[in-house]
Amino acid sequence: MSKFTRYATTSQSLSLAAMEEASRRGLRTADLDNLFLALVLDDQSAGRALRNFGVTITSVRAAVEGSDTLARYAPTASRSRSTRSSVGERSNSWRPNTA
């Protein structure tokens, strides 16, 4: 099986699992939260790695459904002038957003 075929198959299975998670929540479309849920459920290396780090489907579902917030871990963009680069781009930070 070629790399492209493997990637296409993985992508399709993750998309279907994300749609199933969205449907379980009563949504008609899947978003990144649903894709993350699908990834945690997946038997491929990324899903196994997440589970090895202690990420469980129960904890992710609780976070997605509002018991906790995934937004705390989203990249934040600093808008202050002091952190802008010389070409005016915003600095991205991958730390929990505490604001």
ROZATI-135680 format. One record per atom (N, C-alpha, C, O): residue in three letters; x, y, z; atom name. Coordinates in pm, whole numbers. Each point is the difference from the previous one (the first is absolute). Layout:
N
@resn=ALA, xx=X, yy=Y, zz=Z, name=CA
...
// end
This chain:
99
@resn=MET, xx=85, yy=-117, zz=0, name=N
@resn=MET, xx=-85, yy=117, zz=0, name=CA
@resn=MET, xx=90, yy=124, zz=0, name=C
@resn=MET, xx=96, yy=7, zz=77, name=O
@resn=SER, xx=-125, yy=88, zz=-161, name=N
@resn=SER, xx=81, yy=122, zz=-10, name=CA
@resn=SER, xx=-27, yy=91, zz=119, name=C
@resn=SER, xx=-101, yy=-14, zz=69, name=O
@resn=LYS, xx=192, yy=109, zz=-46, name=N
@resn=LYS, xx=-17, yy=96, zz=109, name=CA
@resn=LYS, xx=-128, yy=81, zz=-20, name=C
@resn=LYS, xx=-75, yy=23, zz=95, name=O
@resn=PHE, xx=52, yy=19, zz=-218, name=N
@resn=PHE, xx=-120, yy=78, zz=-28, name=CA
@resn=PHE, xx=-126, yy=-78, zz=35, name=C
@resn=PHE, xx=-92, yy=54, zz=61, name=O
@resn=THR, xx=88, yy=-181, zz=-99, name=N
@resn=THR, xx=-117, yy=-83, zz=30, name=CA
@resn=THR, xx=-18, yy=-16, zz=150, name=C
@resn=THR, xx=-113, yy=7, zz=49, name=O
@resn=ARG, xx=223, yy=-27, zz=24, name=N
@resn=ARG, xx=-8, yy=-11, zz=146, name=CA
@resn=ARG, xx=-52, yy=129, zz=62, name=C
@resn=ARG, xx=-87, yy=-3, zz=86, name=O
@resn=TYR, xx=141, yy=117, zz=-131, name=N
@resn=TYR, xx=-44, yy=129, zz=54, name=CA
@resn=TYR, xx=-147, yy=26, zz=-33, name=C
@resn=TYR, xx=-75, yy=50, zz=83, name=O
@resn=ALA, xx=35, yy=-83, zz=-204, name=N
@resn=ALA, xx=-139, yy=21, zz=-40, name=CA
@resn=ALA, xx=-94, yy=-87, zz=83, name=C
@resn=ALA, xx=-107, yy=46, zz=42, name=O
@resn=THR, xx=147, yy=-169, zz=-17, name=N
@resn=THR, xx=-82, yy=-91, zz=80, name=CA
@resn=THR, xx=-10, yy=50, zz=144, name=C
@resn=THR, xx=-109, yy=0, zz=58, name=O
@resn=THR, xx=221, yy=42, zz=-1, name=N
@resn=THR, xx=0, yy=53, zz=137, name=CA
@resn=THR, xx=-85, yy=126, zz=8, name=C
@resn=THR, xx=-79, yy=15, zz=93, name=O
@resn=SER, xx=95, yy=74, zz=-189, name=N
@resn=SER, xx=-77, yy=123, zz=-2, name=CA
@resn=SER, xx=-149, yy=-28, zz=-8, name=C
@resn=SER, xx=-80, yy=63, zz=69, name=O
@resn=GLN, xx=43, yy=-157, zz=-154, name=N
@resn=GLN, xx=-141, yy=-34, zz=-14, name=CA
@resn=GLN, xx=-56, yy=-60, zz=128, name=C
@resn=GLN, xx=-110, yy=35, zz=42, name=O
@resn=SER, xx=184, yy=-125, zz=21, name=N
@resn=SER, xx=-50, yy=-63, zz=122, name=CA
@resn=SER, xx=-11, yy=102, zz=114, name=C
@resn=SER, xx=-94, yy=-6, zz=79, name=O
@resn=LEU, xx=191, yy=99, zz=-70, name=N
@resn=LEU, xx=-9, yy=104, zz=102, name=CA
@resn=LEU, xx=-117, yy=94, zz=-26, name=C
@resn=LEU, xx=-69, yy=41, zz=93, name=O
@resn=SER, xx=46, yy=-8, zz=-220, name=N
@resn=SER, xx=-114, yy=86, zz=-35, name=CA
@resn=SER, xx=-132, yy=-65, zz=36, name=C
@resn=SER, xx=-89, yy=65, zz=54, name=O
@resn=LEU, xx=76, yy=-194, zz=-83, name=N
@resn=LEU, xx=-124, yy=-71, zz=34, name=CA
@resn=LEU, xx=-19, yy=-8, zz=150, name=C
@resn=LEU, xx=-111, yy=19, zz=50, name=O
@resn=ALA, xx=218, yy=-48, zz=24, name=N
@resn=ALA, xx=-11, yy=-6, zz=146, name=CA
@resn=ALA, xx=-35, yy=137, zz=57, name=C
@resn=ALA, xx=-77, yy=9, zz=95, name=O
@resn=ALA, xx=133, yy=97, zz=-151, name=N
@resn=ALA, xx=-32, yy=136, zz=45, name=CA
@resn=ALA, xx=-148, yy=31, zz=-26, name=C
@resn=ALA, xx=-66, yy=60, zz=84, name=O
@resn=MET, xx=16, yy=-101, zz=-199, name=N
@resn=MET, xx=-142, yy=21, zz=-30, name=CA
@resn=MET, xx=-89, yy=-79, zz=95, name=C
@resn=MET, xx=-106, yy=48, zz=40, name=O
@resn=GLU, xx=148, yy=-169, zz=-3, name=N
@resn=GLU, xx=-76, yy=-79, zz=96, name=CA
@resn=GLU, xx=-3, yy=69, zz=136, name=C
@resn=GLU, xx=-104, yy=3, zz=67, name=O
@resn=GLU, xx=218, yy=53, zz=-26, name=N
@resn=GLU, xx=4, yy=73, zz=128, name=CA
@resn=GLU, xx=-88, yy=124, zz=-7, name=C
@resn=GLU, xx=-71, yy=30, zz=96, name=O
@resn=ALA, xx=74, yy=41, zz=-207, name=N
@resn=ALA, xx=-85, yy=118, zz=-16, name=CA
@resn=ALA, xx=-147, yy=-40, zz=7, name=C
@resn=ALA, xx=-80, yy=66, zz=66, name=O
@resn=SER, xx=46, yy=-173, zz=-134, name=N
@resn=SER, xx=-138, yy=-48, zz=-1, name=CA
@resn=SER, xx=-43, yy=-41, zz=141, name=C
@resn=SER, xx=-114, yy=25, zz=40, name=O
@resn=ARG, xx=205, yy=-87, zz=35, name=N
@resn=ARG, xx=-31, yy=-40, zz=137, name=CA
@resn=ARG, xx=-35, yy=121, zz=85, name=C
@resn=ARG, xx=-80, yy=-9, zz=93, name=O
@resn=ARG, xx=141, yy=123, zz=-125, name=N
@resn=ARG, xx=-26, yy=125, zz=72, name=CA
@resn=ARG, xx=-116, yy=79, zz=-61, name=C
@resn=ARG, xx=-31, yy=109, zz=47, name=O
@resn=GLY, xx=-34, yy=-164, zz=-151, name=N
@resn=GLY, xx=-114, yy=67, zz=-62, name=CA
@resn=GLY, xx=39, yy=106, zz=-101, name=C
@resn=GLY, xx=-82, yy=86, zz=-34, name=O
@resn=LEU, xx=207, yy=-90, zz=-15, name=N
@resn=LEU, xx=46, yy=98, zz=-98, name=CA
@resn=LEU, xx=-4, yy=-58, zz=-140, name=C
@resn=LEU, xx=13, yy=-121, zz=-19, name=O
@resn=ARG, xx=-32, yy=208, zz=-79, name=N
@resn=ARG, xx=-4, yy=-45, zz=-139, name=CA
@resn=ARG, xx=136, yy=6, zz=-68, name=C
@resn=ARG, xx=20, yy=-63, zz=-104, name=O
@resn=THR, xx=74, yy=137, zz=162, name=N
@resn=THR, xx=134, yy=9, zz=-57, name=CA
@resn=THR, xx=103, yy=-25, zz=109, name=C
@resn=THR, xx=-24, yy=27, zz=118, name=O
@resn=ALA, xx=139, yy=-76, zz=-158, name=N
@resn=ALA, xx=109, yy=-27, zz=94, name=CA
@resn=ALA, xx=97, yy=117, zz=1, name=C
@resn=ALA, xx=22, yy=65, zz=-103, name=O
@resn=ASP, xx=36, yy=-37, zz=218, name=N
@resn=ASP, xx=101, yy=103, zz=11, name=CA
@resn=ASP, xx=127, yy=-61, zz=60, name=C
@resn=ASP, xx=11, yy=-122, zz=10, name=O
@resn=LEU, xx=82, yy=206, zz=30, name=N
@resn=LEU, xx=127, yy=-50, zz=53, name=CA
@resn=LEU, xx=-17, yy=-79, zz=128, name=C
@resn=LEU, xx=73, yy=-96, zz=25, name=O
@resn=ASP, xx=-170, yy=135, zz=58, name=N
@resn=ASP, xx=-26, yy=-77, zz=122, name=CA
@resn=ASP, xx=-37, yy=-144, zz=-34, name=C
@resn=ASP, xx=50, yy=-94, zz=62, name=O
@resn=ASN, xx=-137, yy=78, zz=-161, name=N
@resn=ASN, xx=-41, yy=-134, zz=-41, name=CA
@resn=ASN, xx=115, yy=-78, zz=-63, name=C
@resn=ASN, xx=11, yy=-121, zz=19, name=O
@resn=LEU, xx=73, yy=190, zz=-93, name=N
@resn=LEU, xx=116, yy=-65, zz=-59, name=CA
@resn=LEU, xx=98, yy=-45, zz=108, name=C
@resn=LEU, xx=60, yy=-107, zz=-11, name=O
@resn=PHE, xx=-44, yy=188, zz=116, name=N
@resn=PHE, xx=86, yy=-40, zz=111, name=CA
@resn=PHE, xx=-56, yy=-123, zz=70, name=C
@resn=PHE, xx=76, yy=-90, zz=36, name=O
@resn=LEU, xx=-207, yy=87, zz=-16, name=N
@resn=LEU, xx=-63, yy=-119, zz=58, name=CA
@resn=LEU, xx=28, yy=-123, zz=-85, name=C
@resn=LEU, xx=32, yy=-106, zz=53, name=O
@resn=ALA, xx=-45, yy=121, zz=-183, name=N
@resn=ALA, xx=26, yy=-112, zz=-91, name=CA
@resn=ALA, xx=145, yy=-44, zz=8, name=C
@resn=ALA, xx=29, yy=-120, zz=-6, name=O
@resn=LEU, xx=61, yy=214, zz=18, name=N
@resn=LEU, xx=141, yy=-32, zz=8, name=CA
@resn=LEU, xx=32, yy=-78, zz=127, name=C
@resn=LEU, xx=80, yy=-94, zz=-3, name=O
@resn=VAL, xx=-143, yy=131, zz=114, name=N
@resn=VAL, xx=22, yy=-73, zz=126, name=CA
@resn=VAL, xx=-50, yy=-144, zz=-13, name=C
@resn=VAL, xx=59, yy=-92, zz=57, name=O
@resn=LEU, xx=-166, yy=72, zz=-130, name=N
@resn=LEU, xx=-55, yy=-134, zz=-19, name=CA
@resn=LEU, xx=77, yy=-85, zz=-101, name=C
@resn=LEU, xx=-11, yy=-122, zz=0, name=O
@resn=ASP, xx=89, yy=187, zz=-85, name=N
@resn=ASP, xx=68, yy=-68, zz=-109, name=CA
@resn=ASP, xx=109, yy=-96, zz=50, name=C
@resn=ASP, xx=66, yy=27, zz=100, name=O
@resn=ASP, xx=-48, yy=-138, zz=-171, name=N
@resn=ASP, xx=101, yy=-99, zz=36, name=CA
@resn=ASP, xx=135, yy=27, zz=-64, name=C
@resn=ASP, xx=94, yy=-77, zz=22, name=O
@resn=GLN, xx=-82, yy=182, zz=-101, name=N
@resn=GLN, xx=127, yy=33, zz=-62, name=CA
@resn=GLN, xx=95, yy=59, zz=106, name=C
@resn=GLN, xx=-37, yy=15, zz=116, name=O
@resn=SER, xx=158, yy=16, zz=-157, name=N
@resn=SER, xx=104, yy=43, zz=95, name=CA
@resn=SER, xx=-37, yy=126, zz=78, name=C
@resn=SER, xx=32, yy=10, zz=119, name=O
@resn=ALA, xx=-97, yy=87, zz=-182, name=N
@resn=ALA, xx=-36, yy=124, zz=71, name=CA
@resn=ALA, xx=-100, yy=-27, zz=111, name=C
@resn=ALA, xx=14, yy=53, zz=110, name=O
@resn=GLY, xx=-113, yy=-135, zz=-137, name=N
@resn=GLY, xx=-98, yy=-35, zz=103, name=CA
@resn=GLY, xx=64, yy=-77, zz=114, name=C
@resn=GLY, xx=-31, yy=25, zz=117, name=O
@resn=ARG, xx=119, yy=-118, zz=-150, name=N
@resn=ARG, xx=71, yy=-76, zz=105, name=CA
@resn=ARG, xx=87, yy=94, zz=84, name=C
@resn=ARG, xx=6, yy=-15, zz=122, name=O
@resn=ALA, xx=61, yy=109, zz=-186, name=N
@resn=ALA, xx=85, yy=94, zz=73, name=CA
@resn=ALA, xx=-82, yy=86, zz=96, name=C
@resn=ALA, xx=40, yy=20, zz=115, name=O
@resn=LEU, xx=-155, yy=29, zz=-161, name=N
@resn=LEU, xx=-86, yy=80, zz=88, name=CA
@resn=LEU, xx=-44, yy=-83, zz=120, name=C
@resn=LEU, xx=3, yy=49, zz=114, name=O
@resn=ARG, xx=-45, yy=-171, zz=-138, name=N
@resn=ARG, xx=-43, yy=-86, zz=111, name=CA
@resn=ARG, xx=116, yy=-33, zz=94, name=C
@resn=ARG, xx=-20, yy=-9, zz=121, name=O
@resn=ASN, xx=140, yy=-8, zz=-174, name=N
@resn=ASN, xx=118, yy=-25, zz=85, name=CA
@resn=ASN, xx=31, yy=119, zz=89, name=C
@resn=ASN, xx=57, yy=-18, zz=108, name=O
@resn=PHE, xx=-93, yy=139, zz=-151, name=N
@resn=PHE, xx=19, yy=120, zz=80, name=CA
@resn=PHE, xx=-115, yy=22, zz=97, name=C
@resn=PHE, xx=-3, yy=101, zz=71, name=O
@resn=GLY, xx=-92, yy=-194, zz=-66, name=N
@resn=GLY, xx=-110, yy=9, zz=95, name=CA
@resn=GLY, xx=-124, yy=68, zz=-51, name=C
@resn=GLY, xx=-93, yy=24, zz=76, name=O
@resn=VAL, xx=89, yy=9, zz=-204, name=N
@resn=VAL, xx=-119, yy=62, zz=-58, name=CA
@resn=VAL, xx=-104, yy=-110, zz=-20, name=C
@resn=VAL, xx=25, yy=-99, zz=-70, name=O
@resn=THR, xx=-141, yy=116, zz=131, name=N
@resn=THR, xx=-106, yy=-100, zz=-13, name=CA
@resn=THR, xx=-117, yy=59, zz=-77, name=C
@resn=THR, xx=-19, yy=122, zz=-3, name=O
@resn=ILE, xx=-58, yy=-209, zz=-58, name=N
@resn=ILE, xx=-117, yy=46, zz=-74, name=CA
@resn=ILE, xx=-99, yy=67, zz=95, name=C
@resn=ILE, xx=-69, yy=95, zz=-38, name=O
@resn=THR, xx=61, yy=-144, zz=161, name=N
@resn=THR, xx=-91, yy=58, zz=99, name=CA
@resn=THR, xx=40, yy=143, zz=34, name=C
@resn=THR, xx=-85, yy=89, zz=6, name=O
@resn=SER, xx=215, yy=-67, zz=16, name=N
@resn=SER, xx=45, yy=135, zz=35, name=CA
@resn=SER, xx=-15, yy=97, zz=-118, name=C
@resn=SER, xx=-33, yy=117, zz=19, name=O
@resn=VAL, xx=58, yy=-166, zz=-139, name=N
@resn=VAL, xx=-14, yy=87, zz=-118, name=CA
@resn=VAL, xx=-146, yy=32, zz=-25, name=C
@resn=VAL, xx=-34, yy=114, zz=-32, name=O
@resn=ARG, xx=-53, yy=-213, zz=45, name=N
@resn=ARG, xx=-144, yy=27, zz=-17, name=CA
@resn=ARG, xx=-48, yy=101, zz=103, name=C
@resn=ARG, xx=-79, yy=89, zz=-32, name=O
@resn=ALA, xx=125, yy=-103, zz=156, name=N
@resn=ALA, xx=-39, yy=95, zz=105, name=CA
@resn=ALA, xx=49, yy=140, zz=-35, name=C
@resn=ALA, xx=-73, yy=98, zz=19, name=O
@resn=ALA, xx=193, yy=-88, zz=-70, name=N
@resn=ALA, xx=55, yy=131, zz=-37, name=CA
@resn=ALA, xx=-77, yy=61, zz=-116, name=C
@resn=ALA, xx=-34, yy=118, zz=2, name=O
@resn=VAL, xx=5, yy=-198, zz=-101, name=N
@resn=VAL, xx=-71, yy=49, zz=-119, name=CA
@resn=VAL, xx=-143, yy=39, zz=35, name=C
@resn=VAL, xx=-53, yy=96, zz=-55, name=O
@resn=GLU, xx=-9, yy=-170, zz=144, name=N
@resn=GLU, xx=-139, yy=27, zz=34, name=CA
@resn=GLU, xx=-16, yy=110, zz=104, name=C
@resn=GLU, xx=-112, yy=32, zz=39, name=O
@resn=GLY, xx=223, yy=27, zz=7, name=N
@resn=GLY, xx=-11, yy=117, zz=84, name=CA
@resn=GLY, xx=40, yy=-16, zz=144, name=C
@resn=GLY, xx=5, yy=100, zz=73, name=O
@resn=SER, xx=24, yy=-221, zz=-27, name=N
@resn=SER, xx=42, yy=-16, zz=139, name=CA
@resn=SER, xx=136, yy=64, zz=24, name=C
@resn=SER, xx=30, yy=43, zz=112, name=O
@resn=ASP, xx=50, yy=-36, zz=-214, name=N
@resn=ASP, xx=130, yy=65, zz=3, name=CA
@resn=ASP, xx=9, yy=74, zz=-132, name=C
@resn=ASP, xx=-90, yy=-13, zz=-83, name=O
@resn=THR, xx=193, yy=89, zz=60, name=N
@resn=THR, xx=7, yy=72, zz=-126, name=CA
@resn=THR, xx=129, yy=-29, zz=-73, name=C
@resn=THR, xx=109, yy=15, zz=55, name=O
@resn=LEU, xx=-121, yy=-56, zz=-180, name=N
@resn=LEU, xx=118, yy=-21, zz=-83, name=CA
@resn=LEU, xx=59, yy=133, zz=-43, name=C
@resn=LEU, xx=116, yy=6, zz=-42, name=O
@resn=ALA, xx=-193, yy=101, zz=50, name=N
@resn=ALA, xx=48, yy=131, zz=-43, name=CA
@resn=ALA, xx=121, yy=46, zz=82, name=C
@resn=ALA, xx=80, yy=80, zz=-48, name=O
@resn=ARG, xx=-67, yy=-130, zz=172, name=N
@resn=ARG, xx=116, yy=37, zz=81, name=CA
@resn=ARG, xx=130, yy=-40, zz=-68, name=C
@resn=ARG, xx=103, yy=63, zz=20, name=O
@resn=TYR, xx=-108, yy=-168, zz=-102, name=N
@resn=TYR, xx=121, yy=-52, zz=-62, name=CA
@resn=TYR, xx=17, yy=41, zz=-145, name=C
@resn=TYR, xx=90, yy=-47, zz=-69, name=O
@resn=ALA, xx=-178, yy=133, zz=23, name=N
@resn=ALA, xx=10, yy=49, zz=-138, name=CA
@resn=ALA, xx=115, yy=99, zz=-10, name=C
@resn=ALA, xx=31, yy=69, zz=97, name=O
@resn=PRO, xx=33, yy=-63, zz=-213, name=N
@resn=PRO, xx=107, yy=99, zz=-16, name=CA
@resn=PRO, xx=-55, yy=141, zz=18, name=C
@resn=PRO, xx=-110, yy=32, zz=-45, name=O
@resn=THR, xx=186, yy=51, zz=112, name=N
@resn=THR, xx=-42, yy=138, zz=19, name=CA
@resn=THR, xx=88, yy=90, zz=-85, name=C
@resn=THR, xx=118, yy=-27, zz=-18, name=O
@resn=ALA, xx=-178, yy=132, zz=-33, name=N
@resn=ALA, xx=76, yy=95, zz=-81, name=CA
@resn=ALA, xx=16, yy=128, zz=80, name=C
@resn=ALA, xx=-99, yy=62, zz=40, name=O
@resn=SER, xx=221, yy=-25, zz=-16, name=N
@resn=SER, xx=27, yy=124, zz=74, name=CA
@resn=SER, xx=-20, yy=117, zz=-94, name=C
@resn=SER, xx=51, yy=0, zz=-113, name=O
@resn=ARG, xx=-124, yy=100, zz=157, name=N
@resn=ARG, xx=-29, yy=115, zz=-86, name=CA
@resn=ARG, xx=82, yy=124, zz=39, name=C
@resn=ARG, xx=-17, yy=106, zz=-59, name=O
@resn=SER, xx=103, yy=-120, zz=157, name=N
@resn=SER, xx=77, yy=118, zz=40, name=CA
@resn=SER, xx=111, yy=28, zz=-99, name=C
@resn=SER, xx=56, yy=-91, zz=-61, name=O
@resn=ARG, xx=-24, yy=219, zz=45, name=N
@resn=ARG, xx=104, yy=41, zz=-93, name=CA
@resn=ARG, xx=137, yy=-53, zz=39, name=C
@resn=ARG, xx=83, yy=-28, zz=-87, name=O
@resn=SER, xx=-58, yy=12, zz=216, name=N
@resn=SER, xx=133, yy=-42, zz=44, name=CA
@resn=SER, xx=33, yy=-142, zz=-41, name=C
@resn=SER, xx=118, yy=-35, zz=-7, name=O
@resn=THR, xx=-218, yy=-49, zz=-21, name=N
@resn=THR, xx=27, yy=-138, zz=-37, name=CA
@resn=THR, xx=-10, yy=-22, zz=-151, name=C
@resn=THR, xx=19, yy=-113, zz=-46, name=O
@resn=ARG, xx=-48, yy=216, zz=-29, name=N
@resn=ARG, xx=-9, yy=-16, zz=-145, name=CA
@resn=ARG, xx=137, yy=-7, zz=-62, name=C
@resn=ARG, xx=95, yy=65, zz=46, name=O
@resn=SER, xx=-84, yy=-144, zz=-150, name=N
@resn=SER, xx=128, yy=-9, zz=-69, name=CA
@resn=SER, xx=22, yy=124, zz=-86, name=C
@resn=SER, xx=-88, yy=86, zz=-9, name=O
@resn=SER, xx=203, yy=-78, zz=-52, name=N
@resn=SER, xx=34, yy=119, zz=-79, name=CA
@resn=SER, xx=-90, yy=15, zz=-123, name=C
@resn=SER, xx=-9, yy=110, zz=-55, name=O
@resn=VAL, xx=-56, yy=-218, zz=12, name=N
@resn=VAL, xx=-87, yy=11, zz=-116, name=CA
@resn=VAL, xx=-147, yy=16, zz=41, name=C
@resn=VAL, xx=-89, yy=-1, zz=-85, name=O
@resn=GLY, xx=64, yy=15, zz=215, name=N
@resn=GLY, xx=-136, yy=27, zz=47, name=CA
@resn=GLY, xx=-86, yy=-123, zz=22, name=C
@resn=GLY, xx=-122, yy=13, zz=14, name=O
@resn=GLU, xx=181, yy=-131, zz=-9, name=N
@resn=GLU, xx=-80, yy=-120, zz=25, name=CA
@resn=GLU, xx=-22, yy=-16, zz=149, name=C
@resn=GLU, xx=81, yy=43, zz=81, name=O
@resn=ARG, xx=-192, yy=-106, zz=-48, name=N
@resn=ARG, xx=-28, yy=-26, zz=141, name=CA
@resn=ARG, xx=80, yy=-120, zz=47, name=C
@resn=ARG, xx=29, yy=-92, zz=-76, name=O
@resn=SER, xx=6, yy=94, zz=201, name=N
@resn=SER, xx=73, yy=-110, zz=63, name=CA
@resn=SER, xx=-101, yy=-103, zz=47, name=C
@resn=SER, xx=-96, yy=35, zz=69, name=O
@resn=ASN, xx=115, yy=-162, zz=-103, name=N
@resn=ASN, xx=-88, yy=-106, zz=48, name=CA
@resn=ASN, xx=62, yy=-68, zz=119, name=C
@resn=ASN, xx=120, yy=-27, zz=2, name=O
@resn=SER, xx=-201, yy=-2, zz=98, name=N
@resn=SER, xx=49, yy=-65, zz=120, name=CA
@resn=SER, xx=-81, yy=-127, zz=22, name=C
@resn=SER, xx=-122, yy=2, zz=-11, name=O
@resn=TRP, xx=188, yy=-111, zz=41, name=N
@resn=TRP, xx=-68, yy=-128, zz=22, name=CA
@resn=TRP, xx=-7, yy=-33, zz=148, name=C
@resn=TRP, xx=27, yy=-114, zz=39, name=O
@resn=ARG, xx=-62, yy=208, zz=42, name=N
@resn=ARG, xx=-17, yy=-25, zz=142, name=CA
@resn=ARG, xx=-148, yy=15, zz=34, name=C
@resn=ARG, xx=-74, yy=64, zz=-74, name=O
@resn=PRO, xx=30, yy=-123, zz=187, name=N
@resn=PRO, xx=-142, yy=13, zz=35, name=CA
@resn=PRO, xx=-39, yy=146, zz=12, name=C
@resn=PRO, xx=74, yy=83, zz=54, name=O
@resn=ASN, xx=-191, yy=-53, zz=-105, name=N
@resn=ASN, xx=-55, yy=135, zz=5, name=CA
@resn=ASN, xx=-69, yy=18, zz=135, name=C
@resn=ASN, xx=-104, yy=-60, zz=24, name=O
@resn=THR, xx=160, yy=141, zz=60, name=N
@resn=THR, xx=-56, yy=20, zz=133, name=CA
@resn=THR, xx=-88, yy=123, zz=11, name=C
@resn=THR, xx=-56, yy=28, zz=106, name=O
@resn=ALA, xx=45, yy=44, zz=-215, name=N
@resn=ALA, xx=-81, yy=122, zz=3, name=CA
@resn=ALA, xx=-146, yy=-28, zz=-17, name=C
@resn=ALA, xx=-82, yy=92, zz=0, name=O
// end
